[in-house]
Amino acid sequence: MANMIIANTPASDLALTNLAYCSPADHLDFRVPGPGLSLANVAGVFILSVSYPFTPPESIGSGHIALNAIQRRHAKVSTGESIYVTRFIPPDNFNIALLTLELEFVKKGSKNEQGKKLLVLGTTSEVSFLKSIGICDAFSVTYQVPKLETKDVKEVLKQLNVFAEDDIDAAAEALKDMPIKKVYMLIEMAAQGEYGGAAEAIYSGKEKIKIAHFYDCLQNMVRF
């Protein structure tokens, strides 16, 4: 990849994610060998996971990359401008601690008071790592959500409707004791298909995730 044109995220719900979005064709250029992830180095400023919208009304043109307002501000670019984007390949033994921060300015209770408070919400699947480097100490309150049991995972998979009925039990057993955030990340990886580009058919119900490919993605995630 080289220069891409900045676009707005095509839907309000996509703007709430911490992903960058591009066309399905451009998405293939960001695939990382092995882990099943797609990662982009945006202007040397930050690394983002890359996906693409699954519905035609939310499509993004070739050569464009959609960033939300916070991402554009950090990259110091505006919609319509050009930005240098390359695929990011993690080095060996590289591990990503997933930490999502949501910043919101909250008005104080009294109308007579001036100024605002800053509320920071953090969610992560790597609590032990964040504790080891002291990041958790920066938050006033921390709460660890219990991991999913097999029966809970089965309910999640049934609602997602991305596996064949005969494969749900096996997939649920493989996902037990995994944090919900990692479950959704793994499903997203597997839904891309062995050769990429299968997500739209998977999420629309036209196709199902192949259990063998799902196991491959699971092994890659554990190694990664």
C-alpha beads as a LAMMPS data file, in Angstrom:
LAMMPS data file: protein, C-alpha beads

224 atoms
223 bonds

1 atom types
1 bond types

-500.0 500.0 xlo xhi
-500.0 500.0 ylo yhi
-500.0 500.0 zlo zhi

Masses

1 110.0

Atoms # bond

1 1 1 0.000 0.000 0.000
2 1 1 0.980 3.640 -0.373
3 1 1 -1.118 6.823 -0.245
4 1 1 -4.839 6.429 0.451
5 1 1 -7.627 8.997 0.564
6 1 1 -9.199 9.650 3.966
7 1 1 -12.946 8.996 4.182
8 1 1 -15.495 9.215 6.969
9 1 1 -16.683 5.958 8.500
10 1 1 -19.822 5.135 6.468
11 1 1 -22.095 4.390 9.444
12 1 1 -22.421 5.752 12.973
13 1 1 -21.982 2.333 14.602
14 1 1 -18.719 1.779 12.704
15 1 1 -17.435 5.126 13.952
16 1 1 -17.658 3.801 17.513
17 1 1 -15.166 1.011 16.837
18 1 1 -11.401 1.367 16.936
19 1 1 -11.046 -0.112 13.443
20 1 1 -10.063 1.402 10.125
21 1 1 -12.288 0.472 7.165
22 1 1 -11.529 0.029 3.478
23 1 1 -12.876 -1.806 0.428
24 1 1 -12.794 -5.645 0.335
25 1 1 -10.144 -5.502 -2.415
26 1 1 -7.873 -3.173 -0.419
27 1 1 -8.489 -5.242 2.709
28 1 1 -6.525 -8.132 1.195
29 1 1 -3.407 -5.938 1.115
30 1 1 -3.470 -5.644 4.908
31 1 1 -3.725 -9.365 5.706
32 1 1 -1.036 -10.548 8.124
33 1 1 0.411 -14.019 7.412
34 1 1 -0.497 -16.562 10.055
35 1 1 -2.675 -14.837 12.672
36 1 1 -5.589 -14.098 10.314
37 1 1 -5.534 -10.419 11.242
38 1 1 -5.397 -7.367 9.008
39 1 1 -3.224 -4.570 10.380
40 1 1 -2.292 -1.144 9.029
41 1 1 0.394 1.357 9.978
42 1 1 -1.318 4.710 9.476
43 1 1 1.171 7.497 8.713
44 1 1 3.608 5.998 11.209
45 1 1 1.354 7.321 13.984
46 1 1 -0.538 4.225 15.111
47 1 1 -1.389 0.625 14.249
48 1 1 -5.032 -0.227 13.519
49 1 1 -6.915 -3.409 12.784
50 1 1 -8.544 -3.134 9.359
51 1 1 -11.954 -4.407 8.317
52 1 1 -14.570 -3.523 5.717
53 1 1 -18.350 -2.863 5.879
54 1 1 -20.526 -5.897 5.194
55 1 1 -23.518 -4.088 3.649
56 1 1 -23.491 -2.369 0.215
57 1 1 -24.886 0.988 1.452
58 1 1 -21.845 1.305 3.704
59 1 1 -19.291 0.482 1.010
60 1 1 -15.970 2.322 0.727
61 1 1 -14.296 3.089 -2.580
62 1 1 -11.043 1.519 -3.664
63 1 1 -7.998 3.509 -2.552
64 1 1 -9.881 5.051 0.380
65 1 1 -9.505 4.342 4.100
66 1 1 -12.214 5.347 6.566
67 1 1 -11.147 6.697 9.954
68 1 1 -13.334 8.000 12.750
69 1 1 -12.969 11.517 14.132
70 1 1 -10.563 10.542 16.918
71 1 1 -8.308 8.615 14.542
72 1 1 -8.242 11.519 12.063
73 1 1 -7.346 13.953 14.829
74 1 1 -4.417 11.832 16.018
75 1 1 -3.187 11.378 12.444
76 1 1 -3.659 15.135 11.858
77 1 1 -5.619 14.640 8.641
78 1 1 -9.039 15.611 7.339
79 1 1 -11.520 13.878 5.055
80 1 1 -10.397 13.998 1.433
81 1 1 -6.701 14.325 2.238
82 1 1 -4.082 11.742 1.320
83 1 1 -2.272 9.662 3.935
84 1 1 0.491 7.061 3.743
85 1 1 -0.729 3.627 4.850
86 1 1 1.228 0.368 4.885
87 1 1 0.610 -3.154 6.098
88 1 1 1.974 -3.809 9.589
89 1 1 3.524 -7.249 10.104
90 1 1 4.221 -7.943 13.803
91 1 1 7.718 -9.239 14.596
92 1 1 8.239 -12.735 16.015
93 1 1 6.942 -13.274 19.554
94 1 1 5.024 -10.016 19.331
95 1 1 1.845 -9.928 21.428
96 1 1 -0.842 -7.276 21.284
97 1 1 -2.568 -6.361 24.539
98 1 1 -6.063 -5.335 23.541
99 1 1 -6.979 -2.133 25.324
100 1 1 -9.895 0.002 24.177
101 1 1 -10.276 3.406 25.799
102 1 1 -13.426 5.480 25.574
103 1 1 -13.068 9.121 26.569
104 1 1 -16.103 11.186 27.328
105 1 1 -16.371 14.636 28.802
106 1 1 -19.072 14.518 31.467
107 1 1 -20.782 17.676 32.648
108 1 1 -20.699 18.392 36.349
109 1 1 -23.927 18.056 38.315
110 1 1 -24.612 21.691 39.104
111 1 1 -25.505 24.122 36.343
112 1 1 -23.564 26.814 38.185
113 1 1 -20.322 24.855 38.119
114 1 1 -17.884 25.529 35.333
115 1 1 -15.731 23.001 33.490
116 1 1 -16.068 19.322 32.780
117 1 1 -14.859 16.030 34.193
118 1 1 -13.140 13.405 32.084
119 1 1 -14.519 9.867 32.194
120 1 1 -12.216 7.148 30.832
121 1 1 -13.538 3.630 30.284
122 1 1 -11.047 0.879 29.469
123 1 1 -11.818 -2.635 28.225
124 1 1 -9.219 -5.310 27.601
125 1 1 -8.777 -9.068 27.219
126 1 1 -5.249 -8.959 28.665
127 1 1 -5.864 -7.941 32.275
128 1 1 -2.800 -9.747 33.659
129 1 1 -0.498 -7.922 31.226
130 1 1 -1.964 -4.521 32.040
131 1 1 -1.679 -5.224 35.768
132 1 1 1.971 -6.192 35.381
133 1 1 2.869 -2.815 33.856
134 1 1 0.709 -0.826 36.267
135 1 1 -1.903 0.521 33.845
136 1 1 -4.804 -0.772 35.961
137 1 1 -3.617 1.471 38.803
138 1 1 -4.496 4.485 36.659
139 1 1 -8.222 3.667 36.934
140 1 1 -10.345 4.493 39.974
141 1 1 -12.374 1.290 39.628
142 1 1 -11.513 -2.005 37.912
143 1 1 -13.906 -4.895 37.383
144 1 1 -12.971 -8.214 35.814
145 1 1 -15.806 -9.848 33.880
146 1 1 -15.936 -13.654 34.347
147 1 1 -14.931 -15.775 31.376
148 1 1 -17.657 -17.562 29.419
149 1 1 -18.652 -21.121 30.229
150 1 1 -19.468 -23.587 27.440
151 1 1 -23.232 -23.109 27.775
152 1 1 -22.819 -19.340 27.519
153 1 1 -20.635 -19.651 24.421
154 1 1 -23.264 -21.869 22.767
155 1 1 -25.871 -19.160 23.245
156 1 1 -23.561 -16.569 21.696
157 1 1 -22.803 -18.798 18.690
158 1 1 -26.472 -19.606 18.130
159 1 1 -27.324 -15.912 18.024
160 1 1 -24.467 -15.138 15.643
161 1 1 -25.629 -17.965 13.336
162 1 1 -22.221 -18.340 11.684
163 1 1 -21.668 -22.067 12.324
164 1 1 -23.524 -25.086 11.005
165 1 1 -25.784 -26.592 13.667
166 1 1 -23.615 -29.709 13.892
167 1 1 -20.481 -27.619 14.583
168 1 1 -21.805 -25.399 17.384
169 1 1 -21.023 -27.831 20.226
170 1 1 -17.439 -28.363 19.042
171 1 1 -16.847 -24.636 18.551
172 1 1 -18.344 -23.797 21.950
173 1 1 -16.141 -26.368 23.680
174 1 1 -13.042 -24.870 22.031
175 1 1 -14.027 -21.372 23.175
176 1 1 -14.824 -22.116 26.819
177 1 1 -13.011 -19.967 29.397
178 1 1 -12.228 -17.373 26.714
179 1 1 -13.120 -13.694 27.331
180 1 1 -16.056 -12.499 25.232
181 1 1 -13.901 -9.893 23.479
182 1 1 -11.523 -12.573 22.216
183 1 1 -14.477 -14.757 21.191
184 1 1 -15.757 -12.019 18.885
185 1 1 -12.270 -11.336 17.528
186 1 1 -11.774 -15.023 16.731
187 1 1 -15.189 -15.231 15.040
188 1 1 -14.314 -12.181 12.937
189 1 1 -11.018 -13.785 11.904
190 1 1 -12.663 -17.101 10.984
191 1 1 -15.492 -15.368 9.109
192 1 1 -13.004 -13.951 6.597
193 1 1 -12.615 -17.489 5.229
194 1 1 -9.487 -19.371 4.298
195 1 1 -8.746 -17.100 1.337
196 1 1 -10.383 -13.907 2.614
197 1 1 -13.491 -12.077 1.439
198 1 1 -16.057 -14.537 2.864
199 1 1 -17.369 -12.364 5.694
200 1 1 -20.364 -10.920 3.844
201 1 1 -21.618 -14.388 2.887
202 1 1 -21.016 -15.688 6.423
203 1 1 -22.819 -12.879 8.242
204 1 1 -25.700 -12.881 5.762
205 1 1 -26.282 -16.595 6.420
206 1 1 -25.462 -17.741 2.888
207 1 1 -22.388 -19.650 4.102
208 1 1 -21.080 -21.009 7.406
209 1 1 -17.648 -20.944 9.005
210 1 1 -15.821 -24.192 8.287
211 1 1 -14.880 -25.827 11.573
212 1 1 -11.400 -26.826 10.324
213 1 1 -10.613 -23.207 9.380
214 1 1 -11.985 -22.094 12.749
215 1 1 -9.533 -24.407 14.541
216 1 1 -6.675 -23.010 12.426
217 1 1 -7.598 -19.452 13.451
218 1 1 -7.812 -20.521 17.094
219 1 1 -4.324 -22.030 16.980
220 1 1 -2.947 -18.924 15.271
221 1 1 -4.486 -16.680 17.928
222 1 1 -2.957 -18.764 20.734
223 1 1 0.479 -18.598 19.105
224 1 1 0.090 -14.897 18.377

Bonds

1 1 1 2
2 1 2 3
3 1 3 4
4 1 4 5
5 1 5 6
6 1 6 7
7 1 7 8
8 1 8 9
9 1 9 10
10 1 10 11
11 1 11 12
12 1 12 13
13 1 13 14
14 1 14 15
15 1 15 16
16 1 16 17
17 1 17 18
18 1 18 19
19 1 19 20
20 1 20 21
21 1 21 22
22 1 22 23
23 1 23 24
24 1 24 25
25 1 25 26
26 1 26 27
27 1 27 28
28 1 28 29
29 1 29 30
30 1 30 31
31 1 31 32
32 1 32 33
33 1 33 34
34 1 34 35
35 1 35 36
36 1 36 37
37 1 37 38
38 1 38 39
39 1 39 40
40 1 40 41
41 1 41 42
42 1 42 43
43 1 43 44
44 1 44 45
45 1 45 46
46 1 46 47
47 1 47 48
48 1 48 49
49 1 49 50
50 1 50 51
51 1 51 52
52 1 52 53
53 1 53 54
54 1 54 55
55 1 55 56
56 1 56 57
57 1 57 58
58 1 58 59
59 1 59 60
60 1 60 61
61 1 61 62
62 1 62 63
63 1 63 64
64 1 64 65
65 1 65 66
66 1 66 67
67 1 67 68
68 1 68 69
69 1 69 70
70 1 70 71
71 1 71 72
72 1 72 73
73 1 73 74
74 1 74 75
75 1 75 76
76 1 76 77
77 1 77 78
78 1 78 79
79 1 79 80
80 1 80 81
81 1 81 82
82 1 82 83
83 1 83 84
84 1 84 85
85 1 85 86
86 1 86 87
87 1 87 88
88 1 88 89
89 1 89 90
90 1 90 91
91 1 91 92
92 1 92 93
93 1 93 94
94 1 94 95
95 1 95 96
96 1 96 97
97 1 97 98
98 1 98 99
99 1 99 100
100 1 100 101
101 1 101 102
102 1 102 103
103 1 103 104
104 1 104 105
105 1 105 106
106 1 106 107
107 1 107 108
108 1 108 109
109 1 109 110
110 1 110 111
111 1 111 112
112 1 112 113
113 1 113 114
114 1 114 115
115 1 115 116
116 1 116 117
117 1 117 118
118 1 118 119
119 1 119 120
120 1 120 121
121 1 121 122
122 1 122 123
123 1 123 124
124 1 124 125
125 1 125 126
126 1 126 127
127 1 127 128
128 1 128 129
129 1 129 130
130 1 130 131
131 1 131 132
132 1 132 133
133 1 133 134
134 1 134 135
135 1 135 136
136 1 136 137
137 1 137 138
138 1 138 139
139 1 139 140
140 1 140 141
141 1 141 142
142 1 142 143
143 1 143 144
144 1 144 145
145 1 145 146
146 1 146 147
147 1 147 148
148 1 148 149
149 1 149 150
150 1 150 151
151 1 151 152
152 1 152 153
153 1 153 154
154 1 154 155
155 1 155 156
156 1 156 157
157 1 157 158
158 1 158 159
159 1 159 160
160 1 160 161
161 1 161 162
162 1 162 163
163 1 163 164
164 1 164 165
165 1 165 166
166 1 166 167
167 1 167 168
168 1 168 169
169 1 169 170
170 1 170 171
171 1 171 172
172 1 172 173
173 1 173 174
174 1 174 175
175 1 175 176
176 1 176 177
177 1 177 178
178 1 178 179
179 1 179 180
180 1 180 181
181 1 181 182
182 1 182 183
183 1 183 184
184 1 184 185
185 1 185 186
186 1 186 187
187 1 187 188
188 1 188 189
189 1 189 190
190 1 190 191
191 1 191 192
192 1 192 193
193 1 193 194
194 1 194 195
195 1 195 196
196 1 196 197
197 1 197 198
198 1 198 199
199 1 199 200
200 1 200 201
201 1 201 202
202 1 202 203
203 1 203 204
204 1 204 205
205 1 205 206
206 1 206 207
207 1 207 208
208 1 208 209
209 1 209 210
210 1 210 211
211 1 211 212
212 1 212 213
213 1 213 214
214 1 214 215
215 1 215 216
216 1 216 217
217 1 217 218
218 1 218 219
219 1 219 220
220 1 220 221
221 1 221 222
222 1 222 223
223 1 223 224
